[in-house]
C-alpha cells in the first residue's frame, strides 16, 4: 500500500495493519512527522480506548493529515 503527499505528490510505500471492524484510519504521529505531512490540529482531541476499554498509552489523537492512499490501482483521498 502507498500514500502520497497532497502538496508535493511524493509517494511512499507503507506497511499497514488492516482492521475490518475499525471505524477510522490512523497514522502514527512519528510517521506523519517523518514524512513531513502537514499536521492539522483538531478542534477537539479524540480519546483512544483499547478493546478492553482502558485508555490507550499513546494518548489522545490531536491532529489529522490528508493524503492520497493507493493500492492495486485504487486511489482514494483519506
C-alpha positions, 0 to 999 in steps of 0.5 A: 500500500502507498500514500502520497503527499497532497502538496508535493505528490511524493509517494511512499510505500507503507506497511499497514495493519488492516482492521475490518471492524475499525471505524477510522484510519490512523497514522502514527504521529512519528510517521506523519512527522517523518514524512513531513505531512502537514499536521492539522490540529483538531478542534477537539482531541479524540480519546483512544480506548483499547478493546478492553476499554482502558485508555490507550498509552499513546494518548489522545489523537490531536491532529489529522493529515490528508493524503492520497492512499493507493493500492492495486490501482485504487486511489482514494483521498483519506 
